[in-house]
């Protein structure tokens, strides 16, 4: 099981505002860049984004689809990686005093990664999640003032 948690020094609404901005996806998801809307209104169920994924000198296009959303508590995504298959990524957003506890749980779902799923793969996912959650915290803290109220918006979606 590849689940990891991180405490972010901002309100759940601040964390949620970053998750709702598809343009910020590449800033906090390890290995991605240049995220952009593909279809639908992110992060509504069925909407999707695409982004670039670089593996050494090669660059690929990745795609993520929203499978379940329960504002402001849960976001479940399916990240598709071509021949490697796809993974289910669940983000659980919990108020924790004046902070937010973010729990991410990822499991290979389809394709080669689902077939070859093992403890070693889970360990690699754990390492990726550690970095990803720290990056998410940095983005949230960068776009949200430290003294903003629980209902504050970051402005991340203001220009849509």
N, C-alpha and C positions, 0 to 999 in steps of 0.2 A: 504494500500500500504506500503510495507516494503522496502523503499529506504533510503539509508544513504550515506553520502559522507565524505571524509577525504583528507586533503592536505598532500602530501608526499614530503619531502625535497630532491627530486631527479628528474631526467629527466624521461619523459615517456619511453625512451628506457631502463632505469634501472628497472622501474616497470615491463615493458613487459618481460625483461629477467627472472625475478623471476616467472612471470606467466607461462612462457614457460618451466620451469623446474619442471617436475612432482614430483621429489624427495623432493622439497621444499613445496609442497602442505600441508602436515601435519604440517608444522611449522607455517603456517598462518591461515589455516582454523580451526576454533574452533571445538573441539570434534574429530578431526581426527589425526591419526599418522601412520607411516610406509607406506607412499604412494609409489606406484610402478606402472609401466606401465602394462596395461592389453592387449591392442591391439592398433595398429596404431602408428603413430608418433605424440605424444602429442606436441602441441595442435591442430593438424589438424582436420578438421571436421570429425566426426565419431570416432575419437580415444577415448580411455578410460583409466582411471586409477582405481585402487582399493586401499583401505586403511582400517585401523582398526578404529572402532568407539567403545568407551567404555561408557557404561551407568551403573554406579555403578560397581558391581562385574562382570557384563556381558560384553563380547566383541563380536562385530558383524563386518561383512565386508560390507563396503559401496562401491559404484561404481559411478563414475562421467563420463559422456560422453560429448564431445564437440559437440554442435549443430550448432554453428555459430562462425566464426572468421573473423575479419576484422582488420588485423594488421595495425598499432599499436593502434587502437582505441577501439575495442570492442571484448569481449570474452563472449559467452553465453554458459552456461553449464546446463546439466540436472543431478542433484544429485539424485540417486536412493537409497531408504532406505527400500527395501523389502516391507513388509505388510503396512508400513506407507505411501508408495507411492513415489512420486518424486516431485522435485521442480525445477523451472526454476531460474537460477541465472545469471544475466547479469552484467558484469563488463564494465563500460564505463571509458576509460582512456583519460584524456584531459590535454594538456599542460596548465600550469597556471603560466605564467612568466617563471622563472627558476625552477619551481616545477611541480608537477603533481597532478591534482585533480582526485581522483578515486571515482566513484559513483557505488554503488552496489544496485541492485534491485532484490529482491527475492519474488517469489510467488509459493505457493503450486500448483502443476500441475495435478497430478493424485493420485488415491488411497484415503486412509483415510484422509490424511492431506488436500487434495484438497476438499474433501467432507465437512470436518469440518472447513474449513478456516473461520476465524473470526478476529475481532479486537484484542482479547487477543493473538492469535497466531502471528499476525503481531507485537505486542508489544514485544513478546519473540524473534522474529527474529531480531527486532531492537537492542535489547540488545546484541544478538550474533554478529550482524554486527559491532557494536561499538568496541567490542573486536577484531574481525577479522581484521578490517581495521587498528587498532593500531598495531597488530601483523604483518600485511603485511608491514606496514611502517618500522617497526624494522628490518624485514628480508631484505628489499630493502636497507635500510641504512647500515646494517651490511655488505652486500656483495658488495656494491658500494661505493668507496671513495667519500667523500663530494665534492672534487674538480674535479671530472671526467666530461668530456664534454658531451654534449647532445647525442652523438652517441656512448658513451662508452658501452662496454659489461661487464657484471659482472664476466664472467668466469664460471657462474653457469652451462652452457651447454658445456663447453670446453672439458670435458672428455668423451663425448658421442661418 
